[in-house]
Amino acid sequence: MLVGQFDAEFLQVPQECLILTMKANQKYFPLLDAHGKLANKFLLVSNICPADPAQVIAGNERVVRSRLADAKFFFDQDRKKTLASRVPELDKVVYHNKVMYQKRGASLGLRMHYVRAIATMIASMIGEQWGSKDLENKVHKATTLAKTDLLTDMVGEFPELQGIMGRYYAQYEGLSDDIAFAIEDHYKPRFAGDKLPRNPVGVCLALADKLETLVNMFKIGEIPTGDKDPFALRRHALGVIRILIEEDLSLELDKLVQRVIGITEDADIPEKWESCSPDFMLEHNHILYQIRQELLIFIYERLAGTLREQGYTAQEVDAVLSLNPQQLSDISKRLAAVRAFAALPEATSLAAANKRVGNILKKSEGAIGDTVDPGLLQETDEQALYQVLQAIQPKTEKAFATGDYTASLQLLATLKTPVDTFFDHVMVNVDDAKLRNNRLALLAQLHRIMNRIADLSKLAT
């Protein structure tokens, strides 16, 4: 193992470029200081034991100097053009030969037109939550420039640096860190365990970029099968999931996907998403409806796998996800509540009863009323169940509204005795239609209360 050195002037080039050059081209080991900064030294491995190591070192230093000079040349040349001046060139880059925008081929420039609209829409939805008044304008600027570094010499030589070089060039041009970091971070998370975008601008842009890719790939039938996933759609879906959950975003998944589909279908998308009509399009286009459903299933499947890897049981995950919760940021609290409920001594009996109620309601004929008529409750045990439901319903709703899902489910423990005695002594499907429908309405009310957070019947063994 020998130590080589290169001119310190090369350290003016972003260290990611130098490190990649040394590792990829020459298999050298770059050396970093205690602060993670690249030093102008490197390690090299020699498979011989030279009499004079200095000559081996000098030879490798000449090679690395040439490689680093190329990197510096690319860096200097790229900075002669601004990122904004490269935007029109994106129209010459083909995005995908099957994707169609405005009934014509999909250039990267046209694609970013739609990503910008989606990102701006997301910014308008979460701007208040983030407390950022200027979020939409920053998102608009960052999205416009996000892919321009793909046209630079440096990224052309090292595609792994996409986004990273965009951030450096944006900072060189004096753009704010909000925009510069968003340009780099919109690819994140790139892999399992990768960091999320560092600021709200990057969050909006990353979500928009991933959702637009998912929607358009599903439109053209590029859905992953088996081990094949050429467009990394599983990774994109996991990225969307992580951002929504870990950033605690108050976005409803179904509505978000629906609006993205609507934006990508609009023939002349304006800069303001409010002018789009995704609801109308989805209601009148069965194909788009099917795409939305398939994509949502795909995302929930990825979510289920992730939650199981985190240690939740298949029953717990199934109980929560079977209701298709729209706020993914709530899922961890729902799972914790289900786990706490399952630990109660009453849980097994209540889960079985809930399953029984669900089966009765499925087999019932005709519409079931929304309200219970107390005057038609003849049996003592159905009256007792009704009274307990009336007592705990406002408490469970209050706990649910405040996000205290554990308390909401634990309140159900008081239902065990009245539910058991109801099924022991009350016949639901009696001949009298009024009595039968009233009892079905009572069970429907019980079912709604028990399934507010998760389908507890999934916990039944």
N, C-alpha and C positions, 0 to 999 in steps of 0.2 A: 504494500500500500504506500503510495507516494503522494506528496502534496504539491500541487501546481498553483500558479498565480496568474491573474490577468489584470490588465490596466484598470485602475479605479474609475476612469472616465466612463466605462461601460455601465457602471452602477446607476447612471442617469436613466437608463432604460428600465422600465418596470421589471421588478425582479422575477415575476411569473414568466416573462419572456426568456430571461437569461437561464432560469432554472430548467425550463422546458427544453431550451436549446441544448444545454449541457447533458441533460438526462436522455432526451430522445435521440439526438444525433451522435453523441460520443460516449454515452453510458458512464459519464462522470458523476461523482457525488458532490453536489453543491454544499457549501458550508454556510451555516447561519450563525449569527451571534446570539447572545443570551436573550435578545429582544425579538428574535425571529427575523432579523434583517439579514439579507444576503451579504456575505463577505466576499472580497475579491480573491478568494482562494477556493480550490476544489481538490477532491481526492480522486486518484486514478489507481486502477489495479493493473499491475504488470504481471504477465505470466512467465516472465524470465527474471533472473537475478543478475542485473547488469553490473559490470565492474564499475561503471560510472553512472549512477542514477541521474545525475544532473542532465546528462544528454537526453535521457528518456523524458524527463520532466520538460526540458526545453522544447523537444519535438511536440509534445502534447500541448504545450502552451501556445505554440505557433498555430496549431490546428484550432484550438478553442478561440484564439484571437480572431481568426477568420470567421468562425461561426458567429461570434458575438458581434463582429462588425456588420454581418448581414442583418442581424436582428436590429442593430442600431440604425442601419440604413432604412429598414422597413418603418421603424418608429418615426424617424425624421421625415420620411416621405409622407406617411399617413397624416402627420400634423399640418401638412401644407394645405389640406382641404378640411373644412369644417364638417361636422356630422350633418348639419342641416343641408349643406350643399350636396350631400350624397343621397338625400331623400328621393329625388326624381329617378335615380338609378335603380331604385327598388322595383320600379315598374317593369324593368327589363329582366328581372329574375323570376323564373317560373317557380311557383309554390308547389303545385301538384297538378298533374295533367288531367285528373278526373274531377277535381273540385271546380265548381262553376260559381262565379260571382257575376251578378247582373247579366246572366246568360252568355258570359264569355269566360275565357280562361282565367285562371287564378294566378295573378302575379303576386309577388311578395308585397309590393306596394299596395295593391288593392286589398290584400288580406289585412294589412296593418290598418287600413281605413276602417275595417270592421272591428278589429281588436280595440282600436281607439274608442269606438262608440261603446263597446262592451265595458271597457275599463272606466270610461266616464260615467256610464250608468251605475256601475258598482260604487264609484266614488260618491255619486249623489245619494246612494242608499246608506253608506256607512260614514259619510263625512261628519255628521253630527255626533255619531258614536265616538269617532276619533278626535272630535273637537278641532277639526281642521277646516277653516273657512275657505282656504284657497286650494283645497285638495283637487277639485276637478280641473283647474287650470294646469296644475303641476302634472297631473296624470296625462292630460292632453299632450303636453310638451314631451314628457318622458316616452310616451307610446310612439309619438312621431319619430323619435330618434332611436328607439330601442333596437332595431335590426340593422342600423346603418353601418355598424362596425363589421358586419359580414362582408362588406365591400372593400375593406381595408386590406393592405398587403400583409399585415401581421396576422390577421385572422385567416387570410387565404393560405398562409404558410402553416399556421397552427390553429386549426378549427377549435381546439380545446379552449382557446382564449376568448371565444365569443362571449360577449357581455363584459368580461373583465377588461378588455381593451376599450370597449365603449365607455366604461366608467372612467378610465384614465384619460381618454380623449375629451370627454365631457368636462372633467376637472381642469384639464389643460386650457379649455376654452372659457373657463370661468363660470360654468354652470353650477347651480347649487348642488350640495351633497344630496338633497332629496331626489333630484333628478338623476344625478350621476350614479348613486347607489341603486336606484330603481332600474336603471339600464342593465347593471350587472346582475341584480337580484331577481329579475323577472324569470330567469331560468330555474330558480330555486323553488323547492328542494330538488336537486339533480339526482339524488340517490337516497336510500334509506339512511336516516340519521343526519342528513344534511341540514344546515341551518335554514331558517325561513327568511324571507325578505326583511331588511332592517327597518323599514319605515312604511307608513301607510301608502305612499305612492307605489312602492315596490309590491305591496300586497295586492293592490287593485290591478296592477299590470300583470303580475304573475297569475292571478286568478283568471283574468280575461284571456291571456295567451293560452292557458291550459284548457279552459272551457271552449274556446273557439276551435281549438284543435280537436277536442273530443267530439263536439257536435258535427263538424264537417267530415271527420273520418267515419262517424257512424252514418252520416247521410250517404256516403258513397260505398258503404258496406265493408269498410276496412276495420272489421271488428276482430280483436285478437282471438285466435283459436289455438288451443294447446300451448306449446311453447313459443309459438310465433306471435310476435308483437313488434313489427317493424317500425311503428311510429310511437312506441313507448307509451301507449295509451293507459296501460296499468299504472305506470309511474305518474302520468299526468293526473289520473283519478286519485291516486294516493296523495299527490301534492295538493289537490283541491281539498281533500278531506283534512289533511294536516293543517292547512291554512285556516279553514273554517273553524276547526276545533281549537287549535292552539292559540289563535288570535282572538277567540271568543267573539266571532262576528255574528251579529244579529241578522243573518240572511237566511231565508227559507230556501232550501235546496231546490224543491220543485219549481217554485216561482223563479228562482235564478236561472235554472236550465231553460224554462219556458221562455224567458225574456231573451236569453242568448240565441235560442232558435229563431225567435221572431226577428231579432236584429239581423241575423245572417240571411234571412229570407227577404228582407226589405230591398226593393230594387233601387232605391235612391235614398240610402240611409243618411239622415241629417246628423249634425253634430250632437243634437240633443235627443236622447233616447226616448223622451216622453212623446215624441211625435210618431213613434212606431206603433204598430198595432199587432203585437204578438198574440194576444188573446184571440183576436178575430181569426188570425191565420191558423192557429192550432185547432180552434173549434171547427174550422171548415176544411181541414186537410188531414185526413186519416193517416197519411204517411208520416206527417210531422208528429202526429200524436204517438204513433208507434215508435218513432225514433226517440222521442222524449222518454217513453216508458222503458225502452231497452237501455238507454243511457243511465236512467235512474237505477235500474236493477244492477247494471254493471258497477256503478259507484257503491251501492249498498253491499254488493258482494265483496268488493275490496275492503270496505269498512268492516264487515263481519270478520274477514280474515285477520285484519289488523287488531281488532279487539280480542280475538282468541289468542293471538300471539302475545298480547299484554297480560294474559292470565285469566281472562273471564271464561266461564264455562260456555259450552255451546247453548245450553238452556237459557242462561242469562242473556246472552247476545240475541238469541232468537226471540226471547220475550220482549226485548226492547225494540229491535229492528223490525219485528213483524207489524208494528204500527206505523212504519215509515216516518219516523220523527223528522220534521223539517229543519229544526234548529239543531245542527250537528254539535254545536257547542254545549248543548244540554245533555248529550248522551252519557258522559261520564257520571253526571249526577243521577241520571236515571238508572244506570247500572249499579251504582253504589246503593241506591234505594232498593232495587230488586234484591241485591245480595243481603241487605239488612232485613228485608221482608222474609226472605227464604230462611233466615235464621230463627224466626219466630216459631213457637210451638204450634201456632194456629195455621201456619203457612200451607202445609200439605193439604189439610182439609179444605181451606179456602180455595187453593189452586184447583183441586178436584171439583169443587162446587162450581167454580167459574167455568170450567170446561163443560160441566153438565148444563149450565145455563146457556152457554153458547150453542150447544147442540139442540136444546129445546127451541131456542129462537130461530135457528136455521131451518128447523123442520116445520115451523108454524106457517100457516097459510094466510095470505092477506097481509095488509099493512098493520103494524103494531103502533098503538097510540104513544104519543110522547108524554102524556100525563096520566097519573093514577087518580082515580076517583075514590077518595077515602070511604064514601058511603057504600061502595060495592065490596068493601073488604069485610067478609062475613066471619072468617075463621080467626080465632084469637092469634094464631101463629103468623098469619099473613099481616095482621094488624101490628104485631110486635116488630116484624121485619120492616114494615113501612115506617114506623116510628123511629127505629134506629137509623134508617137511611136518611130520614129528615133531619135527625140530630147531627149526623156526622158529615153530611154532604157539604154544608157551608164551611166546616172546618177543613175538609180535604181540599176544597176549592181555594180557600185562603192560603193553605200551605203550598198548593200547586202554583198559585199566582206569584208567590214570593220565591219560587224556586226551591222550596224545601221539600223535595220529593220523598225523602226518607220519612219525614213526619207524616206526609200525606198517605203513604202506604201503611205505615204502622198503625194509623187510625183504623185501618180495615180489620185489625185483630178483634175488635168488638163485634164484628159481624158473624163470627164463627157460630156462636150458639143460636141466634135467631135464624141463620141460614140453614143450619142443620135441622132445627125443629120444623122449619117451613117445609123442607123436602120430606121429613118424616110424617107430617100430618096433613099437608095440603096437596090436593090434586089440581094440577094446572089445567090440563086439557079436559075440562068438564063440558057437559052438553050445552049448558047455558052460555051463549055467545058473549054476553056482556061480562059475565064473571070471568070467562076464559081470557078475553082480550084485556081485561083489567089486570089479571094476574100476569099475563105476558108483559104488559106495560111495567109492572112492578119489577119483573125480572130484567127487563131492558134497562131500567133505571139502575138496578144493582150492577149490571154488566158494564154500564158506562162509568160508574164510579170506580169499579175495580180495574178497568182497562184504561184509565186516564193516562197513566205513565208507561205501562207495559201490559202486554197480554199475559196475565198471570197464569192462564191455563197452560202455557208452555212449560211451567214449572211442575206440572202434575206428572207423576210417574205412573 
